[in-house]
Amino acid sequence: MKKITLIGAALLGLLSAPVFAEEHADAALEHTNMAVQYGKAEHNSVLVTHAKEALTHAKVAVELANGESKTHLEAAIKSLESAIDHGKMKGKEHGKLATKAAEAAAAHIKAANQ
């Protein structure tokens, strides 16, 4: 009986990993979209806040993902890091770069979810 329970738990864990990756990718996309929205409104500090939250979720999702989804999530992470870096810098041009980086991250997260 213990073996059956152990095997069942292992199978459930393996089958649920993509679901958890998807949940984190969805949360990452939600925060990335908010970062884009605030970036377009030139609220860089709020962009950074949402990009950081998106980055946290994207890092969890990439650990649970595989294949093409993992590749897109890795690219999204790089874009989010760029958005955070530029969002912290002064100047309108950095705000625009941060917003573009967040938009690129959103595109990669959407591609990862397909």
Phi, psi and omega in degrees: 000321180296324179295318180297316179297316180296316179296316178299317179295320179296316179296319178298318178298317180292321181284334183273345181304314178298327179295316179294322178298317180296319179299316180290323177296321177297317178295320178298317180295319179300313180289326178294318177297323176294320178300317178298313181302313181287329176296318178296332178272005179063034175255076187299323182295323179286324173305312181299317180302311181289324178295322177296317179294319177298319180299318178302313180291322180296323179294324176290316181299319182294329178290333182263349184269169174210168177065219183295326178300317180297318179299316179293320179293324176297319178294322178297320179299315178298318179294320178295320177298320177295318178299318179295313181301311181290326180294334179279342183276154180278151175111144182297323182297322178292325176297319178294319179295322178297318179295316179297320178296320178294322177296319177296320178298317179299318179297320179291321180294319177299317179296325180292329182280352183274000000 
